[in-house]
Amino acid sequence: MSPTPPSLSQEQRVAASRQAVANRRRRAQVKALIKSGDLSLEELFEVAEREECVAQMRAADLIGALPAVGEVKAKRIMRSAAIAESRRIRGLGPKQRAELFRALVR
């Protein structure tokens, strides 16, 4: 039997919902900045250290948002850097980050 989540009051549910929406908007904003080239990969990792919601972004979403990187190239980069589909930015190790930078310099 799986554990049941804690019961929340209506106010707590509304607050959690608002926070989730704000987090999704922030991640979308960061992805747009990456896509436009206004935010570099180095800067993104700095932002992720300061903002929890950015650190929770999936690495696949980040790589797919990079300029000139499509779905196929993103999967190739992830495979060469040994990054799992479910990996979050916060969970990328130093070797994976280095491989990501190396793959994007080409």
Protein Blocks (a to p, Z undefined) as FASTA:
>chain_A
ZZddddddfklmmmmmmmmmmmmmmmmmmmmmmmnopacfklmmmmmmmmmklmmpcfkl
mmmmpghiafklmmmmmmmnopafklcfklpcfklmmmmmmmmmZZ
